[in-house]
Amino acid sequence: MGLKRWFYRGGRPNGAARAIDRWTAALYARGVAPDHLVALEVAGRRTGRAVTVPLVMAAVDGGRYLVSMLGEDVNWVRNVRAAGGAAAILHGRRERVRLEEVPVGERAPVLRAYLRRARNARAHLPVRADAPLAEFARAARAVPVFRVLRAAEGEAEPGGTRTVAPAEGPGGAGRADLADLAGRADRADRADRAGRP
């Protein structure tokens, strides 16, 4: 079993993966990465507290998309569905968004674009990055895809009003800021997992 699969054995992140994801989400939130590497903030379905996860955003025909490399039964997908799609994208700034689930029949081009950007996801999806579109279509039922839309005025905030300020100065966030952000995200994620059915 490869290291990338070991981190998410059984479709769940182990302790090492959760620690890495917390730090990665904090870095992406601060904008310390290419712009397709983002942190998604969504309210935990049990606690209502904001949970932040690092994701790779795919782009197809001017649209932005988020893909669950681990399939249906992951916390962030369940949280997004429970929140009615209300979320925020963090990358040097906080953008309120609405995530709209893409029908299975429309997912194939997004999955192909996603695998071209998300090299680490290749170990988890049952299709090669260079496969014909028909193979992506066959795999699409098991891989949730969400279109990222700008939130309309008055739409609910995900998990309250916790915001992540843009990085200050050329060096970005300090270690203490990142540790605080990662620690808060970890506490909210643990509380949400504890209430999982």
Steps between C-alpha positions, in 0.01 A plus 500: 500500500641840400549778753221711344253215544628425853419855610134442403460125553131403496408841361579676829801715587722349768660715773798592283275603211281711730804683637633566150156610380469750788829669412430484129156659548658780705760565229245491217270732698782753524557483124844340538448275195387520137144632471347158422607376845230626737355440842128427521320622811160345576286466811525165676165326470492409872681788669428788261863604547713580197711210372779574251651251254760538223375427147609529139270709282444390141412745222289405197358750247531789743330313783659403832451157655586305814533120490497243780790265422383266778142469376166552669565415864733780605430772755534802275253359242248412772547844658449681169179306435372566853580872462303525175820588315589805714878518534803723460813468290818627668807599303657817631147631544162357595241457226147396596377240251217260431596148396263337254529125447569408138278226350681171435466536122689832501792403723740331253672813358540639851654177629750500212598863567523426872736205458728711282538745789470271803784254460459363854138408423605254230566232762137517612298523178435193285605661171828615345555870438549433126197269465229567240206712618275191497705349784452813709127478430493142633680607820288813553219346707734434795675840493304805622569822309383847602481814285626809687262794466522842660262529796198722448445794732343386826601134471598331823858506621667160544550424870459849636720794419853370552719666241859450394676828439720537193869449558685815601822601332710302255574221748133412554371356824726436795540155655278594796219612268515176303513290816193682638309452174597132479412442867155656467429298185616182674277558804195565282573194284545273804175624653317443170642146461403417859135571416514296180216244463 
